[in-house]
Amino acid sequence: MPKEKIEEIKIAIVESDMLSENEKSQSIKHLEEWITEDRAFGLIYDELLGINEIFQEIFKELGLV
């Protein structure tokens, strides 16, 4: 997800009148965890592809790409 979209989501969460402060905090926390996990997956994906391109097919079969 592009960084601009992530920032838009964060702003929408913070500015929301429908979420409590606790819900906003938890939502931002989960979003940031997801970003970290997504980046980690990208690194793992790249590293495994560097070992053997068959990993691309494996990830496709798993629905990860």
N, C-alpha and C positions, 0 to 999 in steps of 0.2 A: 504494500500500500504506500503510495507516495506520502512523503513527510507532510505536505500541505494538507492532505485529507486527514491525517492523524491530528494535526493541530486544529482543524475545523471541528473534529469530533470532541476534542478536549474543551474547546471554547463552548460548544453546544452543551456539554455536560455541566460546565461551571455556570453557564447562564440560565440553565433550566430552572423553571419555577415549579416543576413537577417532582423534582428530586429533593430529598432532604440533604443536609450537609453530609451526613454519614454515607448516604447513597452516592453522592457526588464523589466523595473521597474513595470509596470502594471501587467505583466505576473507573476512576482515573488509575487507581492501583492495578486493576485488572487489565486495563488498556496498556499500561506500561509493561506489565508482565508479558502480555501477548506480543508486544513489539520486541522484547528481549528474546522470547522463544522463537519468533519468526526470524529474527536475525541469526540466532543460533542454528536454526534449521538451514538457512541459506549457507552458512559456513560448512555445516556437516555435508550438505548436498554437494557443494563445490569440491570438498575434500574427497568424498567418495567417488565423484565423477573423475577426479584426477587419478584415482586408483584404477577404475575400470568404467567405461561408459555404459556397461550393462546396468549400472545402478539407476540410470535414467528410466529404463524399462521397469525396473523393480518399483521405483517410486510412482510411475504411471499406474502400474497394476494396483498399487495400494491407494490410488486416488490422491496422492500428495502433491502432484504437479499437474 
